[in-house]
Amino acid sequence: MTPAQMNTPAPHSSTRHPLVTQQHIDSYRAHGAVLVKGLFADHVDDIAAGIAMNMQAPGPYAAENLKPGETGRFFDDYCNWQRIPQFEQVIRNSAVAAVAADLMGSQTVQLFHDHVLVKEPGTSKATPWHQDSPYYFVEGQQTVSFWCPVDPVDEATLRCVAGSHRWARPVLPTRWLSEDTFYADESEWMPVPDPDAERMYVLEWPMAPGDAVAFDFRVLHGARGNDSAIRRRAFSVRLVGDDARYVTRPGRTSPPFPGHGMTAGDRLRADWFPILLDRRDDKSNKGSQAGSDA
Ligand SMILES: O=C(O)CCC(=O)C(=O)O
């Protein structure tokens, strides 16, 4: 496939997943985010069980995101799908890869990582506005995260700034706890905006357990605190498509994936980041192209 072909959205009519309409695809392209109702509806119990297991046995990257004196609990952790069977099962057996292919216009869908984000009742801390892309070592036009709550959410839902995936300059990544800048050099980034004060078009939806917001890695997003009386447990799956390539950053990325051995311009190595779907030759090579270059 030539680079030009890789940037051309794939035809959808024959392969589009029944959950995905042309309106979903158009909204995703235009705004960088769209709600997919019921995407994980059959997997809510598994996701909730996986989150419970994750919180009971946090991984090396687990973080508590509150300063002393702040109320509630804001826990997050990522890159646990290989040790939490429910996460792997959901990632491989749900419709997420097919829906991702449709939204991204990509023939292949590759797993980047999983992420758990839990705000207990009475957690006033907001998730800071940020784009995920600057923290990551992968870039492309074809990227997507799916944020899925396993509790009903209203005020504490994900909030995405429409169109921010097309901004010319990326937004300065910061550390969620200290709010320090993530990389030493601040010059190449734009300051973090205040979308409410600046009256930006913010997309947000009340969501039922199993619904998912699909959003481009470059979309500016955040979330309010959880002032409700119930938990706000969320699971994110991060996926990339045909044109995504490894890029270098001015420091350790998040997640870091130490020892990955990739160099600028590589596709993510498929032995670490499995190819979940390959529509290039649906009949003969489902899953068998892992590691090949598109
Ligand atoms: O759950 C949250 O509060 C924020 C989620 C988020 O930033 C993400 O999934 O990338």
The ligand as an SDF file (V2000), in Angstrom:
LIG
                    3D

 10  9  0  0  0  0  0  0  0  0999 V2000
  -11.7890    9.4770   32.8210 O   0  0  0  0  0  0  0  0  0  0  0  0
  -11.3120   10.5980   32.8560 C   0  0  0  0  0  0  0  0  0  0  0  0
  -11.5020   11.3690   33.8160 O   0  0  0  0  0  0  0  0  0  0  0  0
  -10.4610   11.0970   31.7320 C   0  0  0  0  0  0  0  0  0  0  0  0
  -10.3040   10.1030   30.6370 C   0  0  0  0  0  0  0  0  0  0  0  0
   -9.1760   10.3590   29.7310 C   0  0  0  0  0  0  0  0  0  0  0  0
   -8.4840   11.3420   29.8240 O   0  0  0  0  0  0  0  0  0  0  0  0
   -8.8960    9.3880   28.6730 C   0  0  0  0  0  0  0  0  0  0  0  0
   -9.5330    8.3290   28.6010 O   0  0  0  0  0  0  0  0  0  0  0  0
   -7.9910    9.6690   27.8500 O   0  0  0  0  0  0  0  0  0  0  0  0
  1  2  2  0
  2  3  1  0
  2  4  1  0
  4  5  1  0
  5  6  1  0
  6  7  2  0
  6  8  1  0
  8  9  2  0
  8 10  1  0
M  END
$$$$
